[in-house]
Amino acid sequence: MSNGEEREVGVRSVERAISILDLLAQGGWRTGADVARELHVHRSTALRLLGTLERHALVERDQRTARYRLGRRLPQLASVVTGEFDLRYVARPVCEATASTSVVSVNWLGRRTPVHCTASGKVILAFGPAPVRERLLGTQREQVTPHTITARAELESQLDAARAAGVAHTYEELEVGLDAIAAPVFGADGDVVAALDVSGPSHRLRAAGRPDLDRLTKEGAADISRRLGYRGRRSET
């Protein structure tokens, strides 16, 4: 067999293995004969492919009935996709659309900022788990600019307001001359997983309160949440 023929056989095997996973994803258990019939291959070919998938825990076999279903490794692989790939790539078109009227571009990639003086930090605190919020409120907070909110009562009041309004704001609290608005992004399980943040010069964002930016930020965050599978926030306990 030539190298080209070997590659073709290998590609065909991969395609058949993917077809098996697609078939089992429809739910229920399938025998080797069921799989062979659906794929239009010999039963021995189906069993060989199923055996390879089983060794890698991509399918599992009931020893009593010799039937197959999807394996335990798939949720592990899916969690990586959901946690890293989906959020980044799902959010990108929404972020690009929200930033289409931007007059300034700042690269924040990799920059760590205090949670109490950023709009995204505040909104994640506001909608995140109560124990995390209490732990932050119980610590001493850095005075980053003359406008940074450090008093517990005032910060707690802002977090309450963010939960009621669906957005959080900062006014020159991280950098003098910079304001920001953020809204929460929820994952499929209802937990806050990120925030959509719109920031810019104070004189632009603060003009007349900019309710249009509040609305656009909330709509953008809600769009990302829906793309991640969010259908409704569960009650906080």
ZAVEX-370805 format. One line per field, with one value per residue: x, y, z of N, C-alpha, C, O in turn; residue number from 1. Coordinates in Angstrom, 2 decimals, m for minus. Example, Ala and Ser with C-alpha at 12.3 -4.5 7.8 and 13.67 -1.06 7.14 Angstrom:
residues 2
n.xx <- 13.19/12.85
n.yy <- m5.69/m2.25
n.zz <- 7.80/7.08
ca.xx <- 12.30/13.67
ca.yy <- m4.50/m1.06
ca.zz <- 7.80/7.14
c.xx <- 13.20/12.90
c.yy <- m3.30/0.03
c.zz <- 7.80/7.87
o.xx <- 14.24/13.41
o.yy <- m3.32/1.14
o.zz <- 8.46/8.04
num <- 1/2
***
This chain:
residues 237
n.xx <- 0.85/0.61/2.00/0.15/m2.24/m2.35/m2.68/m5.18/m6.80/m6.43/m7.61/m10.24/m10.91/m10.85/m12.96/m15.08/m15.00/m15.74/m18.31/m19.45/m19.40/m21.14/m23.47/m23.91/m24.30/m26.90/m28.25/m29.09/m28.30/m26.21/m25.71/m22.89/m23.70/m25.80/m24.38/m22.74/m24.69/m25.77/m23.53/m22.96/m21.01/m18.91/m19.60/m17.36/m15.59/m16.90/m16.84/m14.10/m13.47/m15.09/m13.86/m11.36/m12.17/m13.29/m11.03/m9.88/m11.67/m13.71/m16.01/m18.19/m18.76/m21.41/m20.95/m22.68/m24.72/m23.33/m23.61/m23.13/m22.33/m21.79/m18.63/m16.96/m14.90/m15.54/m17.14/m15.06/m13.38/m15.21/m15.61/m13.30/m13.53/m15.89/m15.16/m12.89/m12.61/m15.24/m16.14/m14.24/m14.31/m17.02/m17.63/m16.20/m17.32/m19.44/m18.16/m16.64/m18.68/m19.82/m17.70/m17.55/m17.86/m15.77/m13.33/m10.92/m8.33/m7.22/m4.91/m5.64/m4.88/m3.81/m3.26/m3.42/m5.85/m7.13/m10.02/m11.98/m12.04/m12.67/m15.05/m15.80/m14.83/m16.43/m19.00/m18.80/m18.32/m20.75/m22.67/m21.66/m20.74/m21.91/m20.12/m17.59/m17.84/m18.21/m15.76/m14.01/m15.05/m14.33/m11.65/m8.75/m8.73/m7.02/m6.12/m6.28/m6.62/m7.49/m10.22/m11.00/m13.13/m13.05/m14.21/m16.12/m18.98/m19.85/m18.93/m20.31/m22.90/m22.78/m22.48/m24.92/m26.56/m25.66/m26.56/m29.28/m29.57/m28.31/m25.94/m22.59/m20.65/m17.68/m15.99/m13.39/m11.87/m9.93/m8.12/m7.31/m9.47/m10.65/m13.56/m15.90/m18.18/m19.89/m21.35/m22.79/m21.78/m23.22/m22.81/m23.92/m24.82/m25.81/m24.09/m22.04/m19.59/m17.95/m17.42/m18.78/m17.16/m17.18/m15.22/m13.89/m13.00/m13.71/m15.30/m16.83/m18.22/m19.63/m21.37/m24.55/m25.24/m25.28/m27.26/m27.67/m25.29/m25.27/m27.45/m26.57/m24.34/m25.48/m27.14/m25.23/m23.78/m25.85/m26.33/m23.93/m24.16/m26.43/m25.41/m23.64/m25.29/m26.92/m29.97/m31.44/m31.15/m30.32/m31.59/m29.78/m27.95
n.yy <- m1.20/2.21/5.38/7.40/5.98/4.87/7.17/7.94/5.84/6.21/8.75/8.14/6.38/8.11/9.82/8.00/7.34/9.78/9.91/7.84/8.93/11.08/9.64/8.25/10.44/11.07/9.87/7.22/3.64/1.72/m1.19/m2.99/m3.93/m2.17/0.22/m0.46/m0.81/1.79/3.22/1.96/m0.06/m2.97/m5.20/m5.98/m3.91/m1.75/m2.60/m2.62/0.11/1.09/m0.19/1.10/3.74/3.20/2.49/4.93/6.14/7.54/6.38/4.12/0.74/m1.41/m4.14/m6.27/m6.14/m5.54/m3.13/0.26/3.61/7.22/8.19/8.82/10.65/12.66/14.81/16.03/17.00/18.70/20.60/22.10/23.34/24.82/26.44/27.91/28.28/28.91/31.27/33.25/33.32/33.51/35.92/37.77/38.88/40.37/42.18/43.57/44.77/46.41/48.12/49.61/52.33/53.47/55.87/55.72/53.43/51.05/48.70/46.23/43.69/41.07/42.69/43.24/44.38/46.18/44.84/46.40/48.93/48.93/48.79/46.32/44.59/45.36/44.65/41.89/41.21/42.10/40.41/37.95/35.12/35.38/34.84/35.40/38.11/39.15/38.54/40.20/42.70/42.75/43.27/45.48/48.21/49.47/52.88/54.00/56.19/59.67/59.43/56.86/54.44/53.43/53.04/50.74/50.80/52.56/51.28/48.87/49.81/50.65/48.20/47.01/48.75/48.18/45.56/46.04/47.73/46.39/47.08/48.27/51.10/53.09/56.03/57.68/56.11/54.17/55.25/58.65/60.67/58.61/56.81/54.08/51.49/48.49/45.27/42.19/38.90/35.81/32.28/29.08/27.74/29.66/31.10/34.00/34.68/36.43/39.86/42.47/45.28/48.74/51.43/54.80/58.27/60.47/62.77/62.08/59.70/60.46/62.40/63.66/61.39/59.23/57.11/55.59/54.19/52.57/50.93/49.72/48.34/46.52/45.10/43.98/42.31/40.60/39.37/37.92/36.20/34.70/33.38/31.73/29.91/30.65/30.82/31.87/33.31/31.66/31.69/33.44/31.98
n.zz <- 0.00/m0.89/0.36/m0.02/m0.24/2.31/3.87/2.97/3.89/6.63/7.02/6.31/8.36/10.56/9.88/9.98/12.69/13.82/12.81/14.26/16.85/16.45/15.91/18.35/19.92/19.58/21.54/23.88/23.76/21.54/19.55/18.15/15.68/15.11/14.77/12.60/10.62/10.40/9.54/7.23/6.97/7.39/10.12/11.62/11.09/12.29/14.97/15.43/15.25/17.34/19.48/19.54/20.17/22.65/24.17/24.50/26.10/24.90/24.10/25.85/26.93/27.70/29.61/29.94/27.99/25.70/24.40/23.25/24.30/24.51/25.97/29.18/28.88/27.12/28.32/29.77/27.74/26.53/28.53/28.46/25.99/26.40/28.56/27.70/24.85/23.86/25.26/24.57/21.72/21.17/22.33/20.87/18.29/19.37/21.06/19.15/17.68/19.65/20.11/17.83/17.47/18.73/19.83/20.90/21.58/23.81/24.90/27.06/27.52/29.50/31.64/35.10/37.33/40.19/41.78/43.00/41.90/39.26/36.60/35.53/37.51/39.68/38.76/38.50/41.15/42.23/41.09/41.57/43.74/47.10/49.34/48.24/47.67/50.25/51.38/49.94/50.61/53.22/53.29/53.21/50.98/48.14/47.54/44.57/42.81/43.46/43.40/43.91/45.35/48.58/51.04/52.88/53.21/51.20/48.87/49.06/48.77/46.12/44.82/45.40/43.96/41.40/41.03/40.98/38.76/36.71/35.61/36.26/37.34/37.00/38.00/37.13/38.84/38.52/36.70/36.34/34.53/33.15/32.63/33.15/32.13/32.92/32.33/33.47/32.32/31.84/32.29/30.96/33.21/34.83/36.42/36.95/34.59/33.31/32.27/30.29/29.29/28.86/28.23/28.46/27.73/30.43/29.98/27.82/28.47/30.71/30.01/30.22/31.56/29.85/29.12/26.86/26.46/28.71/28.08/25.65/26.59/28.42/26.64/24.93/26.72/27.46/25.02/24.60/26.80/26.08/23.85/25.08/26.17/28.26/29.98/32.03/35.22/38.19/41.57/44.08/46.74
ca.xx <- 0.00/1.42/1.77/m1.11/m3.35/m2.39/m3.28/m6.62/m7.43/m6.43/m8.63/m11.55/m11.15/m11.19/m14.31/m16.03/m15.03/m16.55/m19.70/m19.91/m19.68/m22.37/m24.58/m24.15/m24.76/m28.36/m28.79/m29.35/m27.22/m26.20/m24.86/m21.97/m24.49/m26.51/m23.40/m22.35/m25.79/m25.89/m22.37/m22.85/m19.72/m18.98/m19.68/m16.01/m15.02/m17.54/m16.33/m12.71/m13.50/m15.65/m12.84/m10.37/m12.81/m13.46/m9.73/m9.61/m12.80/m14.63/m17.26/m18.13/m19.55/m22.07/m20.41/m23.76/m25.49/m22.43/m24.06/m22.21/m22.80/m20.66/m17.82/m16.78/m13.87/m16.10/m17.42/m13.80/m12.97/m16.20/m15.44/m12.22/m14.09/m16.85/m14.52/m11.86/m12.87/m16.53/m16.25/m13.39/m14.74/m18.41/m17.69/m15.48/m18.14/m20.24/m17.24/m16.30/m19.84/m19.96/m16.58/m17.47/m17.82/m14.70/m12.39/m9.64/m8.10/m6.21/m4.73/m5.64/m4.61/m2.81/m3.08/m4.19/m6.35/m7.89/m11.42/m12.90/m12.05/m12.98/m16.46/m15.95/m14.65/m17.61/m20.18/m18.59/m18.57/m22.17/m23.48/m20.97/m21.12/m21.89/m18.91/m16.48/m18.10/m17.97/m14.32/m13.41/m15.49/m13.68/m10.22/m8.38/m8.68/m6.02/m6.56/m5.53/m6.70/m8.26/m11.65/m11.24/m14.01/m12.43/m15.08/m16.96/m20.41/m20.10/m18.73/m21.43/m24.06/m22.61/m22.74/m26.38/m27.12/m25.31/m27.48/m30.60/m29.56/m27.76/m24.63/m21.77/m19.90/m16.56/m15.75/m11.98/m11.44/m8.72/m7.26/m7.92/m9.91/m11.21/m14.77/m16.22/m19.47/m19.77/m22.53/m22.36/m21.97/m23.53/m22.66/m25.13/m25.28/m26.35/m23.05/m21.36/m18.30/m17.16/m18.14/m18.55/m16.74/m17.02/m14.52/m13.50/m12.77/m14.79/m16.21/m17.76/m19.09/m20.45/m22.28/m25.99/m25.41/m25.11/m28.10/m27.53/m24.18/m25.74/m28.31/m25.75/m23.48/m26.33/m27.58/m24.08/m23.52/m26.94/m26.11/m22.86/m24.72/m27.30/m24.55/m23.02/m26.31/m27.64/m31.41/m32.09/m30.29/m30.91/m31.58/m28.54/m28.13
ca.yy <- 0.00/3.43/6.37/8.09/5.08/4.75/8.40/7.92/4.90/6.85/9.81/7.49/5.85/9.25/10.26/7.02/7.47/10.97/9.53/7.05/9.85/11.79/8.69/8.01/11.70/11.14/9.33/5.80/2.68/1.10/m2.36/m2.90/m4.13/m0.91/1.18/m0.91/m0.55/3.24/3.71/1.18/m0.74/m4.31/m5.20/m6.05/m2.55/m0.95/m3.03/m2.17/1.55/1.24/m0.62/2.18/4.83/2.76/2.54/6.33/6.59/8.38/5.63/3.08/m0.44/m2.17/m5.50/m7.26/m6.12/m5.25/m1.92/1.38/4.98/8.16/7.92/9.83/11.64/13.73/16.00/16.70/17.76/19.75/21.66/22.96/24.15/25.76/27.40/28.75/28.60/29.53/32.62/34.14/33.46/33.96/37.33/38.67/39.72/41.30/43.23/44.38/45.60/47.42/49.06/50.15/53.79/53.86/56.88/55.45/52.01/50.75/47.26/45.83/42.27/40.62/43.66/42.95/45.59/45.93/44.56/47.38/50.22/48.73/48.50/44.88/43.99/45.63/43.91/40.49/41.12/42.32/39.27/36.71/34.48/36.25/34.69/36.12/39.53/39.46/38.47/41.42/43.85/42.70/43.56/46.88/48.46/50.46/54.16/54.07/57.60/60.41/59.12/55.45/54.15/52.46/52.82/49.55/51.12/53.16/50.25/47.93/50.48/50.62/46.84/46.84/49.50/47.46/44.42/46.56/48.35/45.49/47.59/48.95/52.23/53.71/57.41/58.04/55.37/53.43/56.24/59.98/60.95/57.41/56.23/52.78/50.84/47.05/44.44/40.79/37.83/34.58/31.02/28.25/27.30/30.81/31.80/35.06/34.16/37.52/41.13/43.30/46.58/49.85/52.52/55.92/59.55/60.83/63.79/61.45/58.71/61.03/63.40/63.36/60.07/58.25/55.91/54.78/53.28/51.56/49.99/48.95/47.43/45.43/44.29/43.21/41.26/39.63/38.63/36.94/35.21/33.80/32.56/30.74/28.96/31.15/30.95/32.45/33.28/31.00/32.50/33.40/31.42
ca.zz <- 0.00/m0.98/1.43/m0.30/0.10/3.78/4.39/2.65/4.82/7.95/7.03/6.29/9.70/11.42/9.53/10.50/14.15/14.10/12.53/15.41/17.96/16.09/16.06/19.78/20.51/19.47/22.78/23.95/23.55/20.23/19.39/17.02/14.46/14.86/14.25/11.26/9.70/10.20/8.81/5.99/6.98/7.95/11.59/12.18/10.99/13.34/16.27/15.56/15.56/18.68/20.43/19.65/20.90/24.03/24.84/24.82/26.95/24.14/24.20/26.87/26.55/28.74/29.53/29.94/26.74/24.58/23.73/23.42/24.37/24.63/27.15/30.23/28.57/26.32/29.13/30.11/26.57/26.31/29.52/27.99/24.92/26.97/29.45/27.11/23.46/23.63/25.77/23.81/20.34/21.15/22.73/19.96/17.41/20.17/21.50/17.99/17.35/20.70/20.02/16.46/17.47/19.64/19.36/21.55/21.76/24.81/25.04/28.47/27.56/30.47/32.73/36.30/37.95/41.42/41.48/43.59/41.21/37.85/36.40/35.36/38.82/40.51/38.32/38.84/42.58/42.50/40.64/41.92/45.01/48.27/50.15/47.59/47.87/51.66/51.62/49.38/51.39/54.53/53.17/53.00/49.55/47.74/46.99/43.31/42.41/44.46/43.27/44.21/46.48/49.49/52.20/52.69/53.07/49.89/47.85/49.19/48.19/44.67/44.36/45.46/42.84/40.17/40.91/40.64/37.43/35.70/35.17/37.26/36.79/37.73/37.59/37.39/40.03/38.18/36.08/36.24/33.17/32.54/33.21/32.56/32.37/32.69/32.59/33.69/31.34/32.56/31.59/30.84/34.53/35.55/37.18/36.22/34.13/32.74/32.18/29.10/29.83/27.91/28.93/27.61/28.42/31.36/29.46/26.86/29.10/31.77/29.46/30.36/32.14/28.78/29.25/25.66/26.67/29.67/27.34/24.71/27.35/28.91/25.51/24.47/27.70/27.36/23.77/24.87/27.71/25.31/22.99/25.96/26.62/29.44/29.78/33.19/36.41/39.35/42.78/44.86/48.08
c.xx <- 0.89/1.10/0.45/m2.31/m3.49/m3.04/m4.79/m7.38/m7.52/m7.49/m10.02/m11.90/m11.54/m12.61/m15.37/m16.15/m15.87/m18.03/m20.28/m20.27/m20.96/m23.59/m24.92/m24.64/m26.26/m29.05/m29.04/m28.11/m27.35/m25.30/m23.89/m22.70/m25.27/m25.58/m23.00/m23.43/m25.91/m24.74/m22.17/m21.46/m19.94/m18.97/m18.29/m15.32/m15.59/m17.00/m14.89/m12.65/m14.04/m14.63/m11.77/m10.93/m12.98/m12.14/m9.38/m10.75/m13.72/m15.99/m17.09/m19.10/m20.14/m21.65/m21.51/m24.46/m24.63/m22.94/m23.16/m22.97/m21.57/m19.96/m17.58/m15.76/m14.43/m16.49/m16.16/m13.32/m13.92/m16.03/m14.33/m12.74/m15.02/m16.16/m13.58/m12.23/m14.15/m16.59/m15.46/m13.95/m16.20/m18.49/m17.10/m16.37/m19.00/m19.37/m16.87/m17.45/m20.02/m18.90/m16.52/m17.40/m16.71/m13.79/m11.02/m9.52/m6.96/m6.11/m4.60/m5.24/m3.49/m2.61/m3.98/m4.58/m7.13/m9.38/m12.34/m12.98/m12.18/m14.45/m16.69/m15.78/m15.87/m18.80/m20.02/m18.79/m20.06/m22.99/m22.84/m21.41/m20.96/m20.62/m17.70/m16.63/m17.79/m16.48/m13.62/m13.78/m14.81/m12.19/m9.99/m8.17/m7.76/m6.67/m5.75/m5.50/m7.45/m9.74/m11.99/m12.12/m13.36/m13.30/m16.04/m18.42/m20.71/m19.95/m19.88/m22.69/m23.99/m22.89/m24.23/m27.04/m26.84/m26.25/m28.87/m30.65/m29.07/m26.44/m23.91/m20.99/m18.66/m16.33/m14.34/m11.41/m10.19/m7.68/m8.00/m8.24/m10.55/m12.43/m15.06/m17.61/m19.27/m21.07/m22.08/m22.67/m22.14/m23.30/m23.95/m25.69/m25.81/m25.34/m22.43/m19.96/m17.39/m17.98/m17.80/m18.33/m16.58/m16.38/m14.11/m13.30/m13.98/m15.78/m17.18/m18.72/m20.02/m21.48/m23.72/m26.24/m25.25/m25.94/m28.02/m26.39/m24.51/m26.55/m27.49/m24.87/m24.29/m26.78/m26.44/m23.77/m24.59/m26.80/m25.04/m23.39/m25.59/m26.47/m23.83/m24.02/m27.10/m29.11/m32.14/m31.25/m31.00/m30.77/m30.28/m28.84/m27.01
c.yy <- 1.25/4.36/7.10/7.27/4.92/5.99/8.42/7.00/5.52/7.93/9.20/6.93/6.96/9.72/9.30/7.10/8.68/10.67/8.70/7.95/10.64/10.90/8.48/9.28/11.87/10.53/7.84/4.96/2.07/m0.14/m2.12/m3.05/m2.86/0.11/0.82/m0.59/0.93/3.78/3.00/0.56/m2.15/m4.24/m5.24/m4.68/m1.66/m1.31/m2.60/m0.68/1.80/0.85/0.44/3.34/4.46/2.84/3.96/6.97/7.56/7.69/4.63/1.96/m1.09/m3.63/m6.56/m7.33/m5.88/m4.07/m0.74/2.71/5.88/7.96/9.11/10.90/12.84/14.96/16.76/17.56/18.94/20.90/22.62/23.90/25.21/26.84/28.35/29.20/29.40/30.98/33.59/34.39/33.90/35.45/38.27/39.50/40.73/42.47/44.15/45.30/46.71/48.50/49.78/51.66/54.33/54.90/56.68/53.96/51.79/49.24/46.90/44.37/41.95/41.55/43.30/44.26/45.26/45.80/45.68/48.69/50.07/48.37/47.00/44.15/44.17/44.78/42.42/40.26/41.19/41.08/37.92/36.16/35.42/36.07/35.41/37.61/39.94/39.46/39.73/42.63/43.90/43.00/45.06/47.12/49.64/51.72/54.42/55.49/58.35/60.06/57.67/55.29/53.08/52.15/51.66/49.91/51.68/52.13/49.24/48.51/50.47/49.22/46.53/47.53/48.80/46.28/44.89/47.08/47.42/45.96/48.22/50.07/52.52/55.09/57.82/57.32/54.52/54.35/57.57/60.25/59.77/56.95/54.90/52.32/49.35/46.37/42.99/39.87/36.54/33.36/30.24/27.84/28.45/31.56/32.89/34.57/35.26/38.80/41.80/44.72/47.58/51.00/53.60/57.18/59.95/61.79/63.21/60.51/59.32/62.02/62.92/61.95/58.93/56.98/55.02/53.78/52.20/50.49/49.12/47.94/46.25/44.52/43.41/42.06/40.18/38.77/37.55/35.83/34.20/32.86/31.48/29.73/29.41/31.35/31.56/32.28/32.61/31.91/32.33/32.84/31.88
c.zz <- 0.00/0.17/1.23/0.07/1.61/4.40/4.15/3.60/6.21/8.06/7.06/7.67/10.66/11.14/10.07/12.02/14.55/13.86/13.67/16.57/17.69/16.29/17.53/20.48/20.41/20.70/22.70/23.70/22.16/20.25/18.23/15.70/14.10/14.20/12.83/10.23/9.38/9.35/7.47/5.87/7.54/9.47/12.21/12.14/12.09/14.71/16.48/15.92/16.97/19.74/20.64/20.46/22.37/24.80/25.25/25.62/26.23/23.97/25.34/26.50/27.78/28.60/29.41/28.58/25.50/23.74/24.11/23.58/24.51/25.97/28.04/29.88/27.81/27.13/29.54/28.95/26.33/27.29/29.13/26.91/25.48/27.77/28.78/25.69/23.29/24.06/24.90/22.41/20.21/21.43/21.68/19.04/18.17/20.62/20.33/17.60/18.37/20.56/18.68/16.41/18.37/19.01/19.99/21.78/22.73/24.96/26.51/28.64/28.55/31.65/33.90/36.97/39.21/41.13/41.94/42.83/39.69/37.70/36.25/36.69/39.71/40.08/38.60/40.33/42.89/42.19/40.99/43.27/46.20/49.12/49.57/47.81/49.31/51.98/51.11/50.21/52.76/54.49/53.02/51.51/49.23/47.17/45.72/42.77/43.51/44.46/43.59/45.45/47.35/50.70/51.93/52.43/51.69/48.77/47.87/48.57/46.66/44.11/44.38/44.27/41.52/39.96/40.49/39.20/36.33/35.12/36.36/36.57/37.64/37.13/38.03/38.61/39.78/37.56/36.03/34.77/32.47/33.31/32.52/32.98/32.11/33.04/32.68/32.52/32.13/31.68/31.60/32.19/35.38/36.38/36.32/35.87/33.59/32.81/30.87/29.60/28.70/28.68/27.94/28.41/29.26/30.74/28.44/27.56/30.13/31.26/29.52/30.88/31.16/28.98/28.03/25.80/27.69/28.93/26.40/25.43/27.87/27.78/24.99/25.41/27.64/26.11/23.97/25.77/26.97/24.43/23.79/26.51/27.83/29.12/30.97/34.42/37.55/40.58/43.54/46.24/48.95
o.xx <- 1.82/0.11/m0.26/m3.29/m4.60/m3.84/m5.56/m8.47/m8.54/m8.19/m10.90/m13.06/m12.44/m13.37/m16.43/m17.23/m16.63/m18.89/m21.46/m21.30/m21.76/m24.63/m26.09/m25.30/m26.83/m30.26/m29.18/m27.02/m28.46/m24.26/m24.04/m22.37/m25.39/m25.94/m22.92/m23.14/m26.13/m24.94/m21.31/m20.82/m21.00/m18.38/m18.06/m14.56/m14.86/m16.73/m14.50/m11.88/m13.50/m14.55/m11.33/m10.26/m12.84/m12.13/m8.66/m10.79/m14.45/m17.00/m15.97/m20.12/m19.46/m21.94/m21.29/m24.76/m25.11/m22.73/m22.51/m24.08/m20.45/m20.59/m17.94/m15.74/m13.86/m16.21/m16.17/m12.90/m13.48/m16.26/m14.40/m12.43/m14.93/m16.52/m13.46/m12.16/m14.14/m17.03/m15.98/m14.06/m16.57/m19.31/m17.48/m16.21/m19.25/m19.79/m16.81/m17.23/m20.35/m19.16/m15.55/m16.94/m16.72/m13.49/m10.08/m10.50/m5.85/m7.14/m3.59/m5.25/m2.39/m1.86/m5.18/m3.74/m7.73/m9.93/m13.40/m13.88/m11.83/m15.03/m17.66/m16.51/m16.29/m19.53/m21.00/m19.35/m20.57/m23.91/m23.43/m22.35/m19.99/m20.09/m16.89/m15.65/m17.17/m16.00/m12.74/m12.93/m14.71/m11.53/m10.92/m7.50/m7.71/m7.65/m4.66/m4.45/m8.00/m10.45/m13.15/m11.88/m13.16/m13.13/m16.68/m19.02/m21.71/m20.75/m20.36/m23.46/m25.01/m23.48/m24.74/m27.94/m27.68/m26.68/m29.55/m31.65/m29.38/m25.89/m24.54/m20.69/m18.62/m16.46/m14.14/m10.57/m9.46/m6.49/m9.19/m7.40/m10.96/m12.35/m14.53/m18.13/m18.56/m21.81/m21.10/m23.67/m21.32/m23.56/m24.96/m26.89/m26.21/m25.69/m22.30/m19.22/m16.19/m19.09/m16.67/m19.20/m15.91/m16.93/m14.00/m13.42/m15.12/m16.99/m18.25/m19.92/m21.09/m22.36/m24.07/m27.31/m25.09/m25.38/m28.27/m26.49/m24.09/m26.34/m27.68/m24.67/m23.85/m26.79/m26.65/m23.51/m24.29/m27.11/m25.22/m23.10/m25.50/m26.80/m23.46/m23.65/m27.86/m29.46/m33.36/m30.69/m32.15/m29.93/m29.75/m29.86/m26.97
o.yy <- 1.35/4.19/7.38/7.78/4.84/5.89/8.85/7.33/5.38/8.01/9.70/6.99/6.79/9.98/9.72/6.96/8.61/11.12/8.84/7.76/10.86/11.36/8.53/9.20/12.74/10.66/7.26/5.48/1.90/m0.13/m1.17/m2.39/m2.52/0.77/1.68/m0.15/1.30/4.69/3.39/0.63/m2.47/m3.32/m4.59/m4.33/m0.90/m0.43/m2.26/m0.27/2.64/1.48/0.67/3.88/5.32/3.23/4.18/8.19/8.33/8.35/4.33/2.19/m1.29/m4.28/m7.63/m8.41/m6.01/m4.02/m0.76/2.90/5.39/7.60/10.25/11.96/13.92/16.08/17.99/18.70/20.04/22.06/23.81/25.09/26.38/28.01/29.50/30.39/30.45/31.84/34.64/35.54/34.58/36.16/39.44/40.72/41.83/43.63/45.37/46.45/47.84/49.67/50.49/52.22/55.51/54.85/57.40/53.29/52.29/48.58/47.22/43.84/42.49/41.22/43.08/45.14/44.19/46.56/45.88/49.49/50.98/47.71/46.47/43.20/43.25/44.25/41.75/39.25/40.42/40.73/36.88/36.68/36.17/37.07/35.96/38.30/40.98/40.29/40.26/43.48/44.96/42.99/45.82/46.33/50.64/51.65/55.00/55.94/57.71/60.37/57.28/55.92/51.95/51.11/51.61/49.37/51.31/52.10/48.82/47.80/50.30/49.09/45.86/46.98/48.81/46.02/44.21/46.89/47.63/45.31/48.65/49.99/52.22/55.30/58.25/57.86/54.20/54.24/57.60/60.09/59.89/56.72/54.63/52.69/48.98/46.81/42.60/40.03/36.20/33.40/30.67/27.61/28.24/32.57/32.74/34.11/35.04/38.81/41.71/45.30/47.30/51.48/53.35/57.17/59.78/61.66/63.78/60.52/58.76/62.44/61.90/61.38/57.78/55.89/53.81/52.65/51.05/49.29/47.90/46.82/45.11/43.30/42.25/40.94/39.00/37.58/36.40/34.65/33.00/31.69/30.44/28.81/28.62/31.96/31.74/31.21/32.94/32.80/31.22/33.18/31.53
o.zz <- 0.80/0.87/2.19/0.62/2.13/5.33/5.01/4.06/6.90/9.07/7.77/8.09/11.49/12.07/10.55/12.58/15.52/14.61/14.01/17.22/18.59/16.78/17.91/21.51/21.07/20.87/21.63/23.46/21.66/20.91/17.46/14.72/12.93/13.23/11.96/9.12/8.23/8.54/6.67/4.82/8.08/10.04/13.24/13.05/12.73/15.53/17.60/16.79/17.70/20.80/21.76/21.33/23.25/25.97/26.23/25.79/26.87/23.73/25.74/25.85/28.79/27.59/28.84/28.08/24.37/22.52/25.16/23.07/24.61/26.97/27.73/30.51/27.86/26.70/29.64/29.14/25.98/26.93/29.43/26.89/25.10/27.68/29.21/25.39/22.65/23.29/24.52/21.98/19.25/20.85/21.62/19.00/17.68/20.57/20.49/17.23/17.99/20.87/18.41/15.42/18.73/17.82/19.67/22.12/22.51/25.12/27.15/29.75/28.47/32.57/33.72/37.15/39.30/40.34/41.34/43.07/38.94/38.57/36.78/36.98/40.40/40.92/38.92/40.75/43.71/42.94/40.73/43.87/46.28/49.60/50.30/48.09/49.54/52.76/51.78/50.49/53.38/55.53/52.75/50.85/49.94/46.42/45.78/42.30/44.41/45.42/43.53/46.48/46.90/51.33/50.89/51.50/51.07/47.84/46.81/47.93/45.98/43.03/43.48/43.64/40.62/38.83/39.72/38.50/35.16/34.24/37.33/35.38/38.84/35.93/39.17/39.33/40.72/37.87/35.72/33.89/31.31/34.52/31.44/34.03/31.18/33.92/32.05/31.82/32.98/30.48/32.16/32.32/36.52/37.00/35.11/36.74/33.42/33.34/30.39/30.24/27.70/29.67/26.74/29.64/28.84/30.96/28.22/27.27/30.40/32.00/28.93/30.67/31.57/29.00/28.12/25.33/27.55/29.14/26.36/24.95/27.78/27.93/24.65/24.96/27.77/26.13/23.56/25.54/27.20/24.30/23.25/27.23/28.39/28.11/30.92/34.64/37.85/40.60/43.64/46.84/50.13
num <- 1/2/3/4/5/6/7/8/9/10/11/12/13/14/15/16/17/18/19/20/21/22/23/24/25/26/27/28/29/30/31/32/33/34/35/36/37/38/39/40/41/42/43/44/45/46/47/48/49/50/51/52/53/54/55/56/57/58/59/60/61/62/63/64/65/66/67/68/69/70/71/72/73/74/75/76/77/78/79/80/81/82/83/84/85/86/87/88/89/90/91/92/93/94/95/96/97/98/99/100/101/102/103/104/105/106/107/108/109/110/111/112/113/114/115/116/117/118/119/120/121/122/123/124/125/126/127/128/129/130/131/132/133/134/135/136/137/138/139/140/141/142/143/144/145/146/147/148/149/150/151/152/153/154/155/156/157/158/159/160/161/162/163/164/165/166/167/168/169/170/171/172/173/174/175/176/177/178/179/180/181/182/183/184/185/186/187/188/189/190/191/192/193/194/195/196/197/198/199/200/201/202/203/204/205/206/207/208/209/210/211/212/213/214/215/216/217/218/219/220/221/222/223/224/225/226/227/228/229/230/231/232/233/234/235/236/237
***
